[in-house]
Amino acid sequence: MVAATARAAGDLDLAEECVQEAYVAALGAWTRDGVPDKPGAWLTAIARRRALDVLRRRQVLRTKLPLLVEPEAVEADESDEVAVPDDRLRLVFTCCHPALAREAQVALTLRLVCGVSTADIARAFLVAESTMAARVTRAKKKISAARIPYRVPDTAELPERLDAVLSVVHLLFTTGHTAPTGVDLVRADLVDRAVHLARMLHELMPDEPEVSGLLALLLLTDARRATRTDEQGRLLRLEDQDRSCWDRTAIGEGHRLVVEALRTGRAGRYALQAAIASLHAHAPSYAATDWPQIVRLYDALLAHWPSPVVALSRAVAVSMVDGPAAALAEVDALAADPRLAGYHYLPAIRADLLRQLDRRSEAAQAYRAALAQVDNDPERDFLTTRLTEVT
């Protein structure tokens, strides 16, 4: 709806306002007359009509607004929508406009299309909320000032937007897999939406190894959903989860997709992450996991994606191969990276390593640092328990 209205209005802020007004109108009309056969089309028509009315009233300011898209051009856009048959995925591709910086594309799409809060997007990018809010605002202003047309891309334009779309789906899943805030560990609505988008994307572009890799990663990771907390909602570590309750159907599908992606010889960050997840999923126990192979996969992943978060995850695998002291040295080196400031997993992992080395007072200090940064209740309760055990 936002994308369709933006194509008519040429202004994202105006489009959002008109979409909200359409929902208000629906509350009255649908209560009185019943829900129409095509509620999405009804809402979109109302929103676009209101946007056109606003633009007509602003004729004196027309030079400061994007040009109004002519009806013929809108009809042409509609015919192109066959390129992306799924409504939600079409909206993601539409908003990942190549004229914007990559981070702006991803942030704007998560905010507008997926409904992720600015605070949660900021956490995903490891930046301050005010910084992310400014990025989203700048992206909207650039769209308006440069008169960037918002339309559904045709088939030939999809590849140049693919990497941003993959990032959107991955970050949407990550935000749902471990909710940044709240009383629940998982936001199932976001996880399910991300998996749906990944499936539709794989149907659309089945020969892209990174698309296969992303779907595999999501399936293999989400296969553990039912075992990540106990009956009281308390967080369970990977090593404490009941592997017999993992979703073997999802694991099997994910593994086939991983093999499919790796065989192309063009595996990237998502396929490599999926390969790591597959090794975890097929290991008979935490201790029996092929940790040396996981370290090698992390090395390959860092070559593709030199992220401090990946390096931190690699350190956990190193602790299983070379011991906690070796891993602690790597974690302490990463602590100097400003991108990890405020990332609560860094002090939490450091605390666990110190605990294994029986450096209990230092571990307690690290657990307190992690607690000061975490806003998710199950994670907070878990860290509190761990702190109690070392004090």
N, C-alpha and C positions, 0 to 999 in steps of 0.2 A: 504493500500500500504506500509506504513512504517513497519507494523508488518510482512507482507510477505517478504519484503526485509531484515528486521532484522533477520528473520529466516535463510536466506541464508548467510548473511554477518556476523551475530553474533556481530554486532557493530552498536549501534543506531545512532551515529554521521555519520558514513558512509552511513547508510540506508537513513537518512534524505537528505544527499547530493545527493545520487543517485536518490531519488524521485524527488528532485528539477530539476536535469538534465533531468529526463524523461519528466517533464512538458515542459522544453525548447525544447526538441526534438519533442514533440507533436505540439508545435506552428508551427514548420516548416512542419512536415510531414502531419499534418491534414489540414493545409491551402492548401497544394499542392494536396493531395490525398483524402481529405474528412475525416470526423470522422469515425473511424471503428465501426463495429457492437457492439463490446464489449470494449469500451474505457478504462474501469477500468482494464481489463485483459491486454490490450495493454500496458498501463502505467506501470503496475506491472511487466510485462515481461521485459520491457526495463530497469526498475530500478534494478531488480534482476540481469539481464545480466551484467549491468555496475558494480554492486557490486562484482560479481564473477571475472570480468576482473581486478578490482582493487586488489582483494585478490591474484590473480595469479601473479600480478606484485610485490606483497609484500612477495613472498615466503621466502625471506631471513629473514623476521621478523615474520614468521608464529608462532613462539613460544610465541610471545607477543600478538597474536590475538586469539579470540575465534575460536575453530575448525569449519571448514566449514561443514555445514549440508549436508549430502549425499542426492542425489536426492530421494532415496527410502524413507528416513525419511520425506522429504518434502511431498511426496505423501501420506504418512500415516497421516501427519498433516491435509492435505486437507480433508481426509475422516472424520476426527473428527469434522470438522467445522459444521456438521449437528447439533451438540449439541447447537450451538448458531447461528440460521439462519440469523439474521440481520447483515449486514456488519459492521455498526457503533458499535453496541453492542458487536460484536465479537472482534473488535479492543480494546474496553474498557476492556473486560475480559482478553485479551491477555496481555495488558500492566500493569494490576493490579497484578503483580507477587508477590507471598507471600514471596519471598526471600528478598524483599525490605521492609523497614519500612513503616508503614501505610501512614504517611504523604508524604513520597517519592513516594509511589504508586499513590496516588491521584494527587499530584502536577505534576508528570511526565505525567500522562494520560491526565490531563487537558491541559498541554502544547503541547504534541505531537499529541493527537487524536482530541481534541476539539478546538485547536487553540486559547486558552485563553492566553493572554499575561502574562509574568512573574509578571509584576506589579499588574495586577488584581488578580492573584493567591495569591500574597503576601497579598493583602487587605483582601481576603477571609479568610486567615489563621491568620490575625492580626499580621503579622511580616513585617520586612523591606524587600524591594525588593531585596537588596543585599543578605540577608539571604536566601530568597527563591531561588534566582539564584544559590547560592552555593549548596542548597539541590538538585536541579535538576541536577547540574553538578556531584555531588557525586553519585547520583543514576545511572546516565549513566556510570560513571567510575566503579561502583560496578558490573554492568551488564557485562561490558567488562572484568574486572579483574577476576571475579568469573566464567566467561564463562557460564552465565545463559542462557539457551536456550529460545528463544522467540518463542512460538508456541501457537496455539489455545488450551485452556484447554478442556479436555473431560468432559462429564456430571458429573462424580464423583468429579471432581476438582472445580466445580462451587461454591458450598457452602462456601468454605474457602476464595473465592475471593469476595463473595457477598457484605460484608459490605463496602469494598473499592469501589466497583462499585456503590453502593447506594450513597456513599459520593461524587463520581465524578458527578453523574447525579444531585444530589441536589445542589452542588456548581456551576455546569454549569447553572442550572436554576436560582439560586440566582444572579449570575453575570449578567444574562440577564434581570431578573425581575427589578432590579435597577442598571443600568449600572454605574460602578465606575467612568467613565469619559465620556465626550462628551456632545452633545447638546440635546440628547434624553434621556428620563427617562428610556425607555425600549429598550433592544436589542432583537427584535422579533426573529431574527435568532437563537440566543442562547436558548431562551425560547422554541421555537418550536422544536429545536433539542433535548432539555432535555425531553420534553413531549413525543416525539417520542421514545426516548430510554426507558423511563419509561413504555410506553405501550408495547414495545417489551419485556422488562424484565418481565412484568406481564404475558404476553402470555407464556413466557418461564418457569416461576416459579409462577404459580397462587396460590399455597398453602402457599407461604411465606407471613406472615402478614406484614412484613416490606416493602415488594415489593408493596403490596396493599396500605399500608400507604403512601409510597412515591408518587405513582401515584395519590392518593387522594389529598395529600397535594399540588401537582403541579396543578391539575385541579381546586381545590377550590381557590387557590391563584390567578391563571391566569384568573379565571372567572371575575375578577374586572378590567382587563387590559384596557378596553375601557373607564373606568370612572376615571382612576387615574390622568388624566390631563384634563384641559378644552380645548376649541377650540384653544386657543392661546398657548397650550403646557405647561401651568402653573400647577404645582403640586397641587393636591387636597387631603386633609386629608381624612382618612377613614370616618369620621363623616360627611364630606361634599359631599361624592360621591352619585350619583343617583343610588340607589339600584335596581330600576326597569330596569336598563340597564345592570345589571349583567347577565352573561351567565347561565341561569337556567338549561340548559341541562348538562353543565359541573358540576354545583353544585349538581345536582341530582346524577350523576354518582359518583362524589367524595364522597358524603354522603354514598352511598351504599357500596363503598369500605371501608370507615371508619368503618361502622358497621361490615362488614365482617372481618376486621382485629381485632377489639376489641373483637369479639365473640370467637376468638381463645384462648384468655387468654395469648397470647404471644406478646402483643403490645409493641413496643419499641418507640424510639424517633420520628420516622417518623409518625407512626400511632397516637401518642399523639399530635404531631404538627398538623396533619390533623384534629383531633377532635376539636382542638382550632379553626382552620380555618373554620370548618363546623359550629360551634356555631356563628361565625361572619357572615357567609354567610346566615344563616337562621334567624338572628335577624331582626326584622322589622325596627329597627333604631339603631344608635350607643348607645344611652342612654338606650335602652331597651335590650341590649345584656345581656346575663346571665354572668355578670362579676364574681360573686362568684365561679361559676363553672369553669370559665376560670382560675382563680387563683389556684383552686385545680388541674386542669390539668397541669398548669405550675409547681406546686409542684411535681407532678408525673414525669413530664418531667425532672426536675432537678435531681431527683433520678436516672434516666436512663442516663442522659447527663448533668453533672455538669458544664455547660458552663456559663461564665459571660455574654454572649450575651443573653442567655435564662433568666438569672436573671434580666437583664435590661428590657427585654420584660415583664417579670412578674411584674416589678415595675409599668409599665404603667397600667396594670390591677388593681394593688393595689390602684392606685390613684382613680379609678372609684368605688372602694369598701370602702376604708378607708380614702380617701381624699388625696390631693396633698402633705400635710405635711408628712404623713406617707410614701408616695412613695419617696419623696425627701430624707428622711433619708436613704432609701435603695440605692438610686442612689449615694448619697455621699459616702456611704460605698464601693460601687463598683468602685468609682473613684480611689481608692487605688490599684486596681488590674492592674498590669503592662500590662496584655494582652489586656486591653482596651485603652491603650495609642495610640492616633491617630485615634480612632474609633469615627467618628464625631457624631454618634447617641447618645453617652453618653452626651456631652455638649448640644446637641439639645433637648434631652428629659429633661435634667435638666433645661434648659432655659424655656421650656413650663411650667414646674411645678412652677418655680419661678414667672412666669408671672401670673399663676392662683392665687398665693399667694400675688399678687400685689407688689412683690419685684422687681420693674422694672429695677433699675440700675444693680442689680445682674443678672437679666435675660438678659439684654443687653450685659453684659460681657460674659455670657455663649453663647449667639448667635454669638458673635464675635469669640469665641474659636471654635465653630462648623464651621463657615465660613472659618477659617484658615485651616481646614482639609478636606473640601469637594471639589471634582473636577467635579461633575456632574452639568450641567448648570441649569436644572429645580429645583434641590434641593438648589443650591446656590441662585437662584432667590427667592425661597420660604423663605429661612432663612433671606435673605436681607429684604424682606417685613416685616417679623416678628420683625426684629431688628428695623426697622423704626417705627413700631407701639408702641414700648416700650421706644423710645427715643424722 
